[in-house]
């Protein structure tokens, strides 16, 4: 990876989703701008705030898609990431760094 680039493995599978109330949303439905979570699998030498294995929040519509060894990845700049999920603390609460 070069510069401030980050290679991401998307977490959420595309397809039907279920709301908290139990409604099924088909894969073809458009919900406007929706952010997604991904895991960082590679970083460039100028990346400062995320590391390998971190979960990050990003906008899938602004990223470039790459296929390596028949697996789909996304390529982003560090500045395009919106948040990093913090590790769980002693009380089993997960936080988010914005």
C-alpha positions as CSV (number, residue, x, y, z in Angstrom):
1,X,0.0,0.0,0.0
2,X,1.2,3.5,-0.8
3,X,0.9,6.8,1.0
4,X,-2.3,7.2,3.1
5,X,-4.2,4.4,1.4
6,X,-6.1,1.8,3.4
7,X,-7.3,-1.6,2.1
8,X,-10.7,-2.7,3.6
9,X,-12.6,-6.0,3.8
10,X,-16.3,-5.1,3.9
11,X,-18.2,-6.6,6.9
12,X,-21.8,-6.4,5.8
13,X,-23.0,-8.8,3.2
14,X,-25.1,-7.3,0.5
15,X,-28.7,-8.6,0.4
16,X,-31.8,-8.5,2.5
17,X,-31.6,-6.7,5.8
18,X,-33.9,-6.8,8.8
19,X,-34.8,-3.7,10.9
20,X,-35.0,-3.7,14.7
21,X,-38.8,-4.0,14.4
22,X,-38.5,-7.2,12.2
23,X,-39.2,-5.7,8.8
24,X,-37.3,-7.2,5.9
25,X,-35.7,-4.7,3.5
26,X,-34.9,-6.2,0.1
27,X,-31.5,-5.9,-1.4
28,X,-32.9,-3.7,-4.3
29,X,-34.3,-1.1,-1.9
30,X,-32.5,2.3,-1.9
31,X,-32.1,3.8,1.6
32,X,-30.1,6.9,0.7
33,X,-26.6,7.5,2.0
34,X,-25.8,4.6,4.3
35,X,-22.4,4.1,6.0
36,X,-20.9,0.6,6.4
37,X,-18.3,-1.1,8.6
38,X,-15.2,-2.8,7.3
39,X,-12.0,-4.4,8.7
40,X,-8.6,-2.9,7.8
41,X,-6.4,-5.5,6.1
42,X,-3.5,-3.3,4.8
43,X,-2.2,0.3,5.4
44,X,0.2,2.6,3.7
45,X,3.3,4.1,5.3
46,X,1.6,7.5,6.0
47,X,-1.5,6.1,7.8
48,X,-1.5,7.3,11.4
49,X,-4.8,6.6,13.1
50,X,-5.8,3.1,12.0
51,X,-4.0,-0.2,12.1
52,X,-4.4,-3.7,10.8
53,X,-7.5,-5.4,12.2
54,X,-9.3,-2.2,13.2
55,X,-13.0,-1.9,12.3
56,X,-13.8,1.4,10.5
57,X,-16.9,3.2,9.4
58,X,-16.8,4.5,5.7
59,X,-19.1,5.5,2.8
60,X,-19.1,2.6,0.3
61,X,-20.2,4.9,-2.5
62,X,-16.9,6.8,-2.3
63,X,-14.5,3.9,-2.4
64,X,-12.8,2.0,-5.2
65,X,-13.4,-1.7,-5.5
66,X,-10.6,-4.2,-6.0
67,X,-10.6,-7.9,-6.5
68,X,-7.6,-9.9,-5.2
69,X,-7.5,-13.7,-5.3
70,X,-11.3,-13.8,-6.1
71,X,-12.1,-11.8,-2.9
72,X,-13.6,-8.3,-2.9
73,X,-11.8,-5.4,-1.2
74,X,-12.2,-1.7,-1.0
75,X,-9.5,0.9,-1.4
76,X,-9.8,4.2,0.5
77,X,-7.8,7.1,1.8
78,X,-7.4,7.5,5.6
79,X,-9.1,10.8,5.5
80,X,-12.3,9.2,4.0
81,X,-12.8,7.0,7.1
82,X,-15.5,8.4,9.4
83,X,-14.8,6.4,12.6
84,X,-12.8,3.6,14.2
85,X,-14.5,1.1,16.6
86,X,-12.8,1.1,19.9
87,X,-12.1,-2.2,21.7
88,X,-14.5,-3.3,24.4
89,X,-13.6,-2.1,27.9
90,X,-13.9,-4.0,31.2
91,X,-17.7,-3.6,31.3
92,X,-18.1,-5.1,27.8
93,X,-19.1,-1.9,26.2
94,X,-17.7,-1.1,22.7
95,X,-17.0,2.5,21.9
96,X,-16.4,4.4,18.7
97,X,-13.7,7.0,18.0
98,X,-15.1,9.7,15.7
